[in-house]
Amino acid sequence: MKILVTGGSGFIGSHTTVELLQKGYDVVIADNLSNSEEWIVDRIEEISGNRPYFEKIDCCNLSELKKLFLLHSDIQAVIHFAAYKAVGESVDSPLSYYRNNLVSLINLLDCMKETQINKLVFSSSCTVYGEPHYLPVDEKHPVQKAESPYGNTKQIGEEIINDASISSKLNGICLRYFNPIGAHPSSKIGELPQGVPNNLVPFITQTAIGKRKELKIFGNDYPTPDGSCIRDYIHVVDLAKAHVVALERLLKSKNKEKFELFNLGTGKGASVLEVVEAFEKVSKVKLNYTIAERRPGDIIKVFADTTHANEELGWKAELSLEEALLSAWNWEKHLHQKN
């Protein structure tokens, strides 16, 4: 069975592709390599023993996307990762985020409708909840005005998929994940940011290895126990496995609604300073960090209620924060040796 994975050479996409290949699926990766490298496809093959098809295309280019669907006419379902994903960057460049994240989704849904493919797993985000009214956040929490254009593209993306499922045969599962971190235990794939990292953990590992002079912690005056923001950090391998579970729910027609939502997290919050401390413990490296001003678009505290995913999908995060941080550090050291 052939599955299309857009953004499949990216951070979460590459790990999900590995899980799919190891379960016997054929995978077509569609990626424009705007935030990844083509050699990741070689690494995916090394880990899984199978090579995915790779098509270098931009999902915003409708004619290219249509050609891909014609070339791979036996695609059964789609997992859609391809998107810009940096909160701060989206505040500075909102139009590029709306254009890239929404046009690519609309193009994809058009092609799926044309080729009668009606199963979609969508990469969404806990940013749709904004600053939460209560914790832990469950799927019934109201979607609030987004704190950033990035978050808004995820909200609108979910609305588009929901509307499309009402008007067509589309079945969609939106996975709202919290903060993915870590790397594959092989250290062959992991988070690979282009330029200055926008996410905490690659900035930590790059600082620890000497690539960055110092880590900036954005704000220590938030109303939290240590003044830094709190997030729910989930190991990328756990997250990748959840995508396969969601996909198989659709393939086996086990979904109870045509449009479903699931939170993917650990159910535990950790502050930025706690993550720094945990990293120093597992890596035995002392980090050089300073406190900077708060960053626009950041929320104070959020972590997941994962009951719905645990009970309905039969999925649960199994790997710890320390395991995720150690895998990220091993990946960083591997990259350093490679260069």
C-alpha positions in Angstrom: 0.0 0.0 0.0 1.5 3.4 -1.1 1.3 6.4 1.2 2.2 10.0 0.2 4.1 11.9 2.9 4.5 15.6 2.1 7.4 17.1 3.9 8.7 13.6 4.4 12.4 14.5 4.6 11.7 17.0 7.4 12.0 16.4 11.1 8.7 14.6 11.9 8.1 13.5 8.3 11.4 11.5 8.2 10.7 9.7 11.4 7.2 8.9 10.3 8.5 7.6 7.0 10.8 5.2 8.8 7.9 3.9 10.9 5.8 3.4 7.8 8.5 1.6 5.8 9.2 -0.7 8.8 5.6 -1.6 8.8 5.7 -2.6 5.2 4.1 0.5 3.5 5.5 2.0 0.3 6.1 5.7 0.8 6.3 8.6 -1.6 8.0 11.7 -0.2 7.1 15.0 -1.7 9.4 17.8 -0.4 10.9 21.0 -1.7 13.8 20.7 0.7 13.2 24.2 2.0 13.9 23.0 5.5 15.6 19.6 5.0 18.3 17.8 3.0 18.0 15.2 0.3 20.6 12.9 2.0 18.0 12.3 4.7 16.3 10.0 2.2 19.5 7.9 2.2 19.4 7.7 6.0 15.8 6.7 6.0 16.8 3.8 3.7 19.7 2.9 6.0 17.5 2.7 9.0 14.5 0.9 7.5 16.1 -1.2 4.8 13.7 0.2 2.3 14.0 3.3 0.1 11.0 5.7 -0.2 10.2 7.3 -3.6 11.4 10.9 -3.5 9.9 13.7 -5.6 11.4 17.2 -5.2 8.3 19.3 -5.6 6.7 22.3 -4.0 3.1 21.5 -2.9 2.2 25.2 -3.7 2.8 24.4 -7.4 -0.5 22.8 -8.4 0.7 21.5 -11.8 3.7 19.7 -10.2 1.5 18.2 -7.6 -0.9 16.9 -10.2 1.9 15.3 -12.1 3.0 13.5 -8.9 -0.5 12.1 -8.4 -0.5 10.9 -12.0 2.9 9.3 -11.6 1.9 7.5 -8.4 -1.7 6.7 -9.2 -1.8 3.9 -6.6 -1.5 6.3 -3.6 -4.1 5.2 -0.9 -3.7 7.9 1.7 -1.8 11.1 2.5 0.0 12.4 5.6 0.5 16.1 5.2 3.5 17.7 7.1 4.8 20.2 4.5 4.5 23.6 6.1 6.5 26.5 7.5 6.6 26.1 11.3 8.4 28.9 13.2 6.2 31.0 15.5 8.6 34.0 15.6 9.2 34.0 11.8 5.5 33.9 11.1 5.0 37.1 13.1 7.7 38.7 11.0 6.5 37.2 7.6 2.8 36.5 7.9 2.0 36.5 4.2 4.6 33.9 3.3 3.1 31.6 6.1 -0.5 32.0 4.9 0.6 31.5 1.2 2.8 28.5 1.9 0.8 26.6 4.5 -2.7 27.2 3.1 -2.2 27.1 -0.6 -0.3 23.8 -0.3 -3.1 22.3 1.7 -5.8 23.4 -0.8 -3.8 22.1 -3.7 -3.4 18.8 -2.0 -7.1 18.5 -1.3 -7.9 19.3 -4.9 -5.5 16.6 -6.1 -6.9 14.1 -3.7 -10.5 14.8 -4.7 -9.5 14.5 -8.4 -7.9 11.1 -7.8 -10.5 9.9 -5.4 -8.1 9.6 -2.4 -10.2 10.2 0.7 -7.9 9.6 3.6 -5.8 12.4 5.1 -3.7 12.7 8.3 -2.9 16.4 9.0 -0.1 17.8 11.0 -1.7 20.3 13.3 -0.5 21.9 16.5 -1.4 22.8 20.1 -1.0 26.4 19.1 -4.7 26.3 18.0 -5.6 26.5 21.7 -3.8 29.8 22.2 -3.3 30.7 25.9 -5.3 27.9 27.5 -8.2 28.6 29.9 -7.5 25.4 31.8 -4.8 22.7 32.0 -4.2 20.0 30.9 -5.7 20.9 27.5 -8.2 18.5 26.0 -9.7 18.4 22.6 -12.9 20.1 23.8 -10.9 23.2 24.8 -12.1 26.1 22.7 -9.9 27.1 19.8 -9.0 30.7 20.5 -7.6 33.6 18.5 -4.2 32.5 17.5 -1.1 34.1 19.1 0.8 33.9 15.8 0.2 33.6 12.0 1.7 30.1 12.2 -0.9 29.1 14.8 -3.6 30.7 12.6 -2.6 28.6 9.6 -3.1 25.5 11.6 -6.5 26.7 12.8 -7.6 27.6 9.2 -6.1 24.3 7.9 -8.3 22.3 10.3 -11.3 24.3 9.3 -10.6 23.7 5.6 -10.3 19.9 6.2 -13.5 19.9 8.2 -15.4 21.8 5.5 -14.0 19.5 2.8 -15.0 16.4 4.8 -18.6 17.7 4.9 -18.8 18.4 1.2 -17.0 15.4 -0.1 -15.9 11.8 0.8 -12.8 13.0 2.6 -12.0 11.5 6.0 -9.4 13.5 7.9 -7.6 13.1 11.2 -5.9 16.2 12.6 -3.2 15.5 15.1 -2.6 18.5 17.4 0.9 17.9 18.7 2.7 19.7 21.4 6.5 20.1 21.3 8.4 17.4 19.3 12.0 16.9 20.3 14.7 14.2 20.1 16.0 12.0 17.3 16.0 8.5 16.0 18.0 6.1 18.3 20.3 5.3 15.4 21.4 9.0 15.3 21.0 8.9 11.6 18.0 11.3 11.4 16.9 14.1 13.7 15.9 17.8 13.8 17.9 19.7 11.1 17.1 23.4 11.2 18.4 25.6 8.4 20.3 28.6 9.9 19.5 29.7 13.4 17.2 27.2 15.2 13.7 28.4 16.1 13.1 25.5 18.5 14.6 25.1 22.0 16.3 21.7 21.8 18.4 22.2 18.7 19.5 25.5 20.0 20.5 23.7 23.3 22.5 21.0 21.4 24.2 23.5 19.0 25.2 25.6 22.0 26.6 22.5 23.8 28.6 21.4 20.8 30.0 25.0 20.3 28.2 25.9 17.2 26.3 28.7 19.0 27.9 31.0 21.5 25.1 31.0 24.0 21.5 29.9 24.4 18.9 32.6 24.9 16.0 31.9 27.2 13.1 34.2 26.2 11.8 35.5 29.4 12.2 34.5 33.1 9.3 36.6 34.4 6.3 34.5 33.4 3.9 33.4 36.1 5.4 29.9 36.4 7.4 28.3 39.2 10.8 29.3 37.7 9.6 32.2 35.5 10.2 30.4 32.2 7.6 29.1 29.8 6.2 25.6 30.2 5.6 23.1 27.3 4.8 19.5 26.8 7.9 17.9 25.1 7.2 14.7 23.2 9.8 12.4 21.7 9.6 12.5 17.9 9.6 8.6 17.7 6.5 8.5 19.9 4.9 11.1 17.7 5.8 9.3 14.4 4.2 6.1 15.7 1.0 8.0 16.5 0.8 9.1 12.8 0.9 5.4 11.7 -1.8 4.5 14.2 -4.0 7.4 12.9 -3.3 6.4 9.3 -4.3 2.8 10.0 -7.5 4.0 11.8 -8.5 5.6 8.4 -7.3 2.7 6.2 -9.4 0.2 8.3 -12.4 2.6 8.4 -12.3 2.7 12.2 -12.8 6.4 12.5 -16.1 7.3 14.2 -16.4 10.7 12.4 -15.3 12.0 9.0 -13.3 14.6 10.8 -11.4 13.7 14.0 -9.0 15.5 16.4 -6.4 14.1 18.7 -3.9 15.7 21.1 -0.4 14.2 21.0 1.7 14.9 24.0 3.0 13.3 27.2 0.5 15.0 29.5 3.4 16.6 31.5 4.7 20.1 31.4 8.4 21.1 31.7 9.8 24.6 31.9 12.5 25.8 29.6 14.9 26.0 32.6 13.9 22.4 33.6 14.8 21.2 30.1 18.2 23.0 30.3 18.8 21.3 33.6 17.7 17.9 32.3 20.0 18.3 29.3 23.0 19.2 31.4 22.3 16.1 33.5 22.2 13.6 30.5 24.9 15.2 28.4 27.3 16.2 31.3 27.8 19.5 29.5 27.3 22.8 31.2 25.3 25.2 29.0 26.1 28.8 28.5 22.8 30.6 28.6 21.4 34.1 29.1 17.9 35.5 29.7 16.5 37.6 26.9 13.3 39.5 26.4 10.0 37.6 25.9 9.4 36.5 22.3 6.2 37.7 20.5 3.7 34.9 20.0 4.8 32.7 22.9 2.2 31.5 25.3 3.0 31.0 29.0 2.1 27.4 29.8 0.5 24.5 27.9 0.5 20.7 28.3 -1.9 18.0 27.0 -4.7 15.9 28.2 -4.0 12.8 26.1 -6.9 10.7 27.4 -8.7 10.8 24.0 -5.7 9.6 22.0 -4.8 7.0 24.7 -8.3 5.5 24.8 -9.5 6.0 21.2 -6.2 5.4 19.2 -4.7 3.0 21.7 -1.5 5.2 21.6 0.5 6.6 24.4 3.8 8.4 24.6 6.4 6.0 26.1 9.8 7.8 26.0 10.9 10.3 28.7 12.2 13.9 28.4 15.7 12.6 29.4 15.6 10.0 26.7 14.5 12.5 24.1 17.2 15.0 25.1 20.0 12.3 25.1 18.9 11.2 21.6 19.0 14.8 20.4 22.5 15.2 21.8 23.7 12.0 20.2 22.3 13.3 16.9 24.1 16.6 17.3 27.4 14.9 17.9 26.8 12.7 14.9 26.2 15.8 12.7 29.4 17.4 14.1 31.4 14.3 13.2 29.8 14.3 9.7 30.9 17.9 9.1 
